[in-house]
Structures are given as C-alpha cells and as structure tokens.
C-alpha cells in the first residue's frame, strides 16, 4: 500500500471511529420528563423536593440519570398554572406531579386526560372529581389524600387548649388556594362557635401580604392565629415563626416543619412523606403502571408537635395533658 493510500485509509477509519460514539448516542432513548408543580417556593421546600426524589429512588429512578424533573415552583402565584400546564401538555411530558396543591391537581386534570397525573391533595379526591373511587381511580390521575382539612377542628381545639384565655383569634388563608381556604374557614367557624369565640379572617398570598397580616394582628392585639394548610405558607415557615414570636402570637400550623423552624404547634399528617409517596407513584407509572389501577394512598397517622421553647417565650404554660398527647416535644 502506497503512503497516499495508507493516509486515505487511516483518514476514513478515523472518521468511522469518530462517528461510532455519535451513532451510539443517537440510539440512546430520551429520558422521561416529569413535570413537578408545587405552590410553594423552591427556597423553603428543599426537604419536600428531596422526599420526592427519595420516592423516585425507591422505584429505581434518579434525577439526571434516567429521569428528568422539571420543577415549577409557583411561590403562591396560582395564576401561573395555565401557562405552566400548557407547556407541559404541549411537550407531552411523561407524568405531571402536583404534590401538596389541590389547585394544581385540579388544573392538571382539566388540562389533560391522557398524561398521567400524580396528585397530593388535602381534600377528598372523589368529591373533587379527580378520581372515580379511592380503590380504583379509573382515569389518568391518582395520588395521595393527606387529610389536612379533616384535622382542622382538632387543631383548633388544641390551639384553644394551649391558649384557653385567648379571646381575639385570627385565621389566615391564601385566597388563591380556594379549596383549602374555603374548607378551613368552614371548619374553623364551626369550631369557633363551639368554643364561643369570634375569629378575624386574614388573606395573604405573598410574603409582603403575610407581613401586612401580622402588622394588622399586632394593631388589633390578636392573641392566637390559625394558619390554613397551604404549600406557600409552609415554604414561608421561617417568616411565620419570626413574626409570630416578634408579635407574641400563639400560632397553630398544619405542618411540623414550621414548628421545627420555631412555630408553636402543629397537627396534621407528614407532608414530606406525602411527597415521597407521590415520587413512588411517579416511578411506578414510569415503569408502566396505569394510574387508573393505583389506589389513592391515605395516611393513617396524624402528628401533634409542640415547640416548648417557643411556648416559654410566649409565657404559655403547656398543660401536662398536651405534653403527654404530643407525638414530639421540641425542647
């Protein structure tokens, strides 16, 4: 073989070798894409995102390795939902996950009847129209019903037991989270009547409005606050804990993470575990499970958590009966 022919042969061989990785890459199937929608802010929700990822790992999926997660943190801006969902539906993502937001779950259900949806809602998903039944959802949606609204009356009673002398109480709701706001106000009003109390309703859907609500409570000498279940509120838990302490307000929350951040007390199901279960169902659907056949998960345990340090700072004497009833007392 002449030198010219040898150089030509080496050039062709090199080109073929260079093409091999490109061809192999082209043959790799695209990773499935999961659209994750949450009402909270990313900054305050790292634990929930990690729990969702843990659920995926339990079914053999790891973000960036064999699945792509597109996180859409609404930060309380529910008006952004139509745009977010339109983009996910247009691109035909593999699954839409809406943990912790009834508004997002309902919007996703209205946006598509074909893309699988895994929700996490506080209300009865059958009454909401998300599924035909808890045992056999029957459509393209399934998920977790975590019962926060059913715990409203019990949480109100526990707050009253902590501050039995309080006569000025407020309830804060996010008007953008219509289902939670309506259910909370309905149950709180019933409980307030049973205890012979009047309540002041405060609306907030941004961090500035939360500040304004606490300023209003300070002017009106509100002694106790009932915070409605809301993903955005939970992501602002440090803000709530600081403002409640600064203004001497005993506040009750639905999520233990707010108590861990310095809030007084919480009563409700474990929200991080709900995110984990949503991740598990997303993974099972990616493996081929049909959401119509995956029964809605319902947690069986409610957690009562008290921050004793915060109680002392508020000059509250926690009854021994409540300390014994608590699942956890944070010293």
N, C-alpha and C positions, 0 to 999 in steps of 0.2 A: 504494500500500500504506500503510495507516494505521500510526501509530507502534506501536500494540499488536501488529498483525500482524507488523510488522518485528521487534519484540523476540522474538515467539514463534518466528519463522523462524530468527533468529540462535541462539536457545537450542537448538533442535532440531539445527541444523547443527553447533553446538559439541559437542553430545552425540555425534553421529555421528563427528566427528573424534576425540573422546576415546576412542571405542570402537575405532577402527582399530588403534592400537598393541596393545590388549589382544587383539583378534582375531588379529592377526599373530603375537603371542607365543604364543597358544594353538595356532596351526598349526605352530609350530616343533617338530620331532621331539625327543623327550627324548634327551639324550646317553647313550651306552652307559656302563655301570658295570663297572669291573674290580675284582674283589676280590683284593688283593695280600696274601699271607700269608707272613711271614718269622719264623724262630725267633729272630732277633737283636733288639736294642734299637734304637729309632729314632736315639738319640743317637750311636751308633757306626757307623751304616750309611748316612750321607748319600751317600757315594760310590756305593754299590750302588744306592740309590734313583735317583740321577742317571743311572747307567748304564742302568737300566731305562727311565727317561724318554727317554734318547737313542735306545734301540731303538724306542720308540714313534714318536719324531720321524722316524726313518728310513722309517717306513711312512705318514707323514702325519698322525700324531696328536699333539696337545699337551694336556697335562693342564689342565683348566679351560676349554679352548676347544672341543674336540669329543669329549672323553672325561673321565669322572670316575674317579679312582683312590681306592679306599678302602683305606688302609694299615692292616694289622693286624700289629703288632709283638708277638710273643709273649714276648720277653725271657726265653726259655728255659722258659716255662710251657706245656708241651705239653698239659697238662690243659685249657687253654682252647680247644683246637681244635674239639671238638664243638659248643660254643656258637657260635663264630665261623662255622663252616661251615653250621650250621643256619640262621643268619640270612641268609647269602649265598644258600643254596639256596631258602629261603622267598621271598626277593625276586627270585629268578631273574635274578641278575646276568648280564652278557653273557659274561664269561670269569673264571675263577679262576686266578691265577698263584701258584705256590709255589716261587720260586727258592731253591735252597740248602737245602731241607729235605725229606728223604725222608719223614719222619714226616707232614709236612703234605701232601705229594703223595699218599701212600697214603690218608690220611684223606679228602682231597678225592675221590679215585677211589671210595672206599666210600660217600661221601655223595651222589654224583650220577652218573648215566650219560648225562645229556643236556647239561648245561652244559659247554662246552669248558674243558679244564684244560691249562695250560702249566706243566710242572714243570722243576726243575733238581735232579738227584739225583747223588750220588757213586757209587751202585751201578748194576748192570746193570738197566735198567728192564724188560727182558723177564723176568728172573728174579724181579723184584719183582711182576710181574703188572700193571704199569702199561700196557704195550703188547703187542701180539701179535708184532711184529717191529720192528727198528730202521728198516727201509726203509719199511714200511707199518704204522704203529701200529694202525690198524684200529678204534679206538674213539673216545672223546671226549677222549683225552689224548695229548699229545706234548710235546716239550721238549728238554732238554739233559742228556746224561750226561757229567759232567765228571771222572770217573775218579780222584777223590782217594784212594779206598781202594786202588786198584791201585798207587798211589805210596807206600804205607805202608812196604814193605820197603826201597825205595830211600832214602826219607827217613831211616829208622832207620840205614841204613848210612852215610849222610852225617853224621849226628849222631855216630856212633861214630868216624868218621874225624876229626871235629873234636875230640873228647874221648876219644882212644884209651885213656887210663888210667883212665877212669871205671869204677867197679865198682858203684856204687849209682845205679840208674836208676829213674825212675818214669814211668808213663803216666797221663795224666789224660783221663777220658772224661766225657761228660754222659749219665747213665743214662736220661734222658728221651728222648734221641736213640738209640733202641735199635739201629737198623740200623748207624749209624756206630760206636757203642760196641762192638758185637759184632764187626764186621768189623775194626776197629782192633786190638782185643785178640787176635783170632785171628792176624792177620798179625804183630803186634809179638812175640807169644810165639814164633812160628816164627823170626823174625829174632834174637830174644834167645838162643834155643837155639843157632842157627848161630854166634853170637859168644861163646857160653859165658857168658852174662850172666843174672842174675836181675832181675826187674822188680817194682816195687811199684805196684799199681793204686790210683788215687785217683779218687773220684767227686765231681763238682761240677755243680750246675745253677743256682746263684745266685751273685751276686758275693760274698756272705758265705762261701759254701762254697769259692769259689776262694781267698779269704783264708785260710780254715782249712786248705785243702790245702797251701798254701805254708808255713804255720806248721808243719804236720806234716813237710814235707820238710826244713825247717830243723832241726827237732829230730832227725831221722834222718840228717842230713848227706847228703842226696841231692845228687848232683853233676850229673845230667843229667835232662832232662824231655822226654818226647814227648807233644805235645798233639794229641788226636784232632781230626779235622775236625768242626767244629760252628759253626753260624751265631752262636749266642750267645757262644761263646768268641771268635770273630773280632770281634764288636762290643765285647768287653771287652779288646781288644788292648793298650790303654794300661795297664790294670791288670796284665795278664800281664807286659808289658815291665818295669814298675816293680818288681813283686815278684820277678821273676827276677833283675834286676840287684841289688836290695837283698840277696837271699839267696845271690848268687854261683852261680846255677844256669844251666847252658847248656841252652837250650830250643829245640826244633825245632817249627815250625808248618807248617800246610798252605797258608797264605795270605800272600802277600808284604806285605800291608798291615800285618801285625803286625811284620814286620822293619823296615818304614818307620817304625813307631812306636817302634822301639828294641829289638825282639826280635833274637835272634842269627841265625837262619837259617830259610828256608822252602824247601819243594819241593812243587810242585803246579801245577795249571792256574790260569789267571787268573779269579778269581771275579767281578770287575767285568765282564769280557767275557761271562761266563755270564749275568749279569743283563741285559746289553744284548741278548743273543740271545733271552732269554725275552721281552723287550719287543718285539723284532722279530716273533716268532711271535704274540704277543698282537695286534699291529697287523694282521698278515696275516689272522688269524681274524676280527677286527672288520670287515675288508674283504670277508669272505665265504669265506675258505679253510676247508677241512674239516680238523680236526686228524687225522682218520684217514688223510689223504693227505700230511701234513707229516712227512718223515723225522726221526727223532731226531738231533740235532746232537751230534757227538763232537769235542772239541778234539784237535788233533794235537801241541800243544806244551806241554811242562812247563817251568816256570821254577824255577831254582835261584838263590836270592838270599841273600847274606851281608851282615851289618852288621859291617864291620871295626872300627868304633868300639866296638861292644858286645863284640866278641871281645877287643879290647885291654883293656877294662875288666874282663873276666873272666880276664885274664892267659893267654889262649889264643893259641897261635901257629898261625895258619891255614896249612896246607901249601900250597905253590905250586900243586900239582896241583888243589886245590879252588878256588883263586883263578882258575885258568885255566878250570876247568869251569863256574864260575858264570856265569849269564846277566847278573847285575848284582852289583857290589860297592859297597855304600853306605859311603862314607868318613865 
